[in-house]
Amino acid sequence: MSFSPSSRALVLSAVACSSGSLDQLVYTMDYLNRAWPSDAEFEWAVQYLLGTGLIEERAPLRFRLTKQGKKLWKRTRGKGVITRFIDLVDLLPSGEQAAWTLDREAYNAAIHDYAGS
């Protein structure tokens, strides 16, 4: 299954702009994009970002940029959110998906808690 490369850019941006905890990622994705990827799309984006070495999981459902991820993020500094997403999509390296599985219940609960619905 394949999803939009912009989802990878959104998750990378959310990791870069937050503490990296799941609840903060949900908040930040909403702030940046006024939407969240589906649980399947979020999982796909994280698998890609882990597989390309741009992020790492430092605790369950808690992420941070790697040295490589920080370098990529800095390349888009000083740009608006939309331009940054477009640039990130173009700059994202090709790579393999990491073997990682999202706790869908936790992801959907984080969205529910944030959105209050």
C-alpha positions in Angstrom: 0.0 0.0 0.0 1.3 3.5 -0.8 0.2 6.9 0.4 1.0 10.5 -0.4 4.6 11.5 0.2 3.2 14.6 1.9 2.2 12.4 4.8 5.9 11.5 5.3 6.7 15.2 5.2 3.9 16.0 7.7 5.1 13.3 10.2 8.7 14.4 9.9 7.7 18.0 10.5 5.6 17.1 13.5 8.5 15.2 15.0 10.8 18.2 14.4 8.3 20.7 15.9 7.2 18.7 19.0 8.5 16.6 21.9 7.8 13.6 19.6 5.3 11.9 22.0 2.2 10.6 20.3 -0.2 13.2 21.8 2.2 16.0 20.7 2.5 14.6 17.2 -1.3 14.6 16.9 -1.5 18.2 18.1 1.3 19.3 15.9 0.0 17.6 12.8 -3.3 19.4 13.3 -1.5 22.7 13.8 0.6 22.2 10.7 -2.0 20.7 8.4 -5.4 20.9 10.1 -5.8 17.2 9.7 -4.2 13.9 10.7 -3.2 11.0 8.5 -5.3 7.8 9.0 -3.7 5.3 11.3 -2.6 3.2 8.3 -1.0 6.3 6.6 0.7 7.4 9.8 2.1 3.9 10.3 3.4 3.9 6.7 5.0 7.3 7.1 6.7 6.3 10.4 8.0 3.0 8.8 9.5 5.1 5.9 11.1 7.7 8.2 12.5 5.0 10.5 13.7 3.0 7.4 15.5 6.0 5.9 17.1 6.9 9.2 15.4 10.3 9.5 13.7 9.6 12.8 14.2 7.1 15.7 11.8 5.7 18.3 13.4 6.5 21.6 10.5 5.0 23.6 7.3 3.4 22.5 5.4 5.9 20.4 8.0 8.7 21.2 10.2 9.8 18.3 13.0 12.3 17.6 14.9 13.4 14.5 18.2 11.6 13.9 21.3 13.6 12.9 20.4 12.9 9.3 16.8 14.0 10.0 18.0 17.3 11.6 20.2 18.0 8.6 17.3 17.5 6.2 15.0 19.6 8.4 17.5 22.5 8.5 17.7 22.5 4.7 14.1 23.8 4.6 14.5 26.5 7.4 13.0 29.9 6.9 10.1 28.8 4.7 6.4 28.8 5.2 4.6 25.5 6.2 3.3 24.7 2.7 6.6 25.5 1.0 8.5 23.5 3.6 6.2 20.5 2.9 6.8 20.7 -0.8 10.5 21.0 -0.3 10.6 18.1 2.1 8.7 15.9 -0.3 11.3 16.7 -2.9 14.2 16.2 -0.5 13.1 12.9 1.1 15.5 10.1 0.2 14.4 6.8 -1.2 14.6 3.9 1.1 13.0 0.9 2.6 10.2 0.7 5.1 11.2 -0.3 8.6 9.5 -3.2 10.3 7.4 -1.2 12.7 3.8 -1.5 13.8 1.6 1.3 15.1 -0.6 0.7 18.1 -3.7 1.8 16.3 -5.8 2.0 19.5 -3.3 4.4 21.0 -3.1 6.5 17.9 -6.9 6.8 17.6 -7.2 7.5 21.3 -4.7 10.3 21.0 -6.8 11.8 18.2 -10.0 11.3 20.2 -8.5 12.9 23.3 -7.2 15.9 21.4 -10.3 16.5 19.2 -12.7 15.7 22.1 -15.0 13.7 19.9 
